[in-house]
Amino acid sequence: MKTSTKLSSRQARQRRIRAKVIGSATKPRLAVYKSLTTIYAQLIDDASGKTLAAANDLKIKKGKKSEKAAEVGKAIAEAAKAVKIEKVVFDRGGFPYHGRVKILADAAREAGLKF
């Protein structure tokens, strides 16, 4: 079975990024995943393999996708503050740093996360 070039390209980028990011075990990883309709963000402690906090736009009903991404960025920053995390490593999951991924990152930075 042949896989799509778009998917295999994203997976290759994701492996390259993850290899660089996972070496910084002192800070949790802010992992981002986006589907066609939803965007997800997680704070992951790679040393223990546990998710420390998570946010998504499933409960946000109104607004454009970009506005929902900004809300998720603010929500993940607030969740990080709740578990006393200030610095993270950004893992864009193979997605280009553009559009909703960039908006989420900028909103998280504005809300107080440092990366």
N, C-alpha and C positions, 0 to 999 in steps of 0.2 A: 504494500500500500504506500502510495506516495503522499508525503506531507506537504503542506503548503509552504511556499518559500517565505512568506511573511511570518508564519509561526516559527519555522526553524531559524530564521534570522533573529527573531526576538529571543528565542531560547539560547542561541549562541551568545548574544549580547548579555543576557542574564547570567550565564555562567562566567563570563569575563568579569562582570561587575561584582558578582558574589565572591569571586576569588580574591578580589582586592578588598572588599568591604569586610568580609568575615574575619580577617586577620586582626581587626581592631576590637579585641574582646573586652576592652575596658569600658566601652560605651555600647549601649543597646543600639539595635538597628531599626530604623524607621523604614519598614517595607511597604511599598505601594503596589497595589494591583488594580487595574481598571478593566472593566468589561465594556460592552457597548452602552450599557445603561447605568452602571453603578461603579463607584470608586471606593476602594477599601484601603485602610492604613492600619498597620500594626506596629507596636513596639516589641521587639523580640530580643531576649537575652540569649545569645548564641552559646554561652558557656553552659547554661542549664537547659537550653532548648525550650524555654517557656515563653509564652506571650504575656507581656506585662500589661499592655493596654491595647484596645482596638477601637476603631471608629469606622463608620460607613454611612452612606447616604440613603439607606433603605427607608428610614423613617421620615426623611425630608420630602415632602410632597410637592412643594411649590418652588419654582425657579428653574433656571437653565442648568445644564450640566456643570458649567463653569462655576456658577454660584453655589451649587451643591458641593463641588470640590473645595471651595474656600471654606464652607461650613465644616467639612470633614477635617481640614487642616487646623481650624480653630479647636475643634473637638479633641483631636489627638494631642494637641499642645496642652489643653486643659487636663486631659487624662494623664499626661506625662507629669504635669505639676502635682497631681494628686498622689502619684507614686514617687515623688521627689526626684524626678529626672530632668536635667537641664540640657545636657549635651547628648546628641545622638549622631549616628552615621546614617546618611540618606541612601537607601537602596531603591532605585527607581524600577527595579524588576525587569530590565530590558526594554522598557518603554522609553521613547525619546523624551528628553527634558524639554517639553513643549506642551502647550495647551493645559489640559486639566492637571497633569502631573506637576507642572511648574506653578500653577495657581495654588495647588495644595501645599507645595513646599513654601511658597511665599507667605501664605496665610499662617502656616505653622511657625515660620520665623517671626512674623509680626506678633504672634501670640506669645512669644517668649522662648521657643525652642532654638537651640544653637546647633548649627551644622554647616 
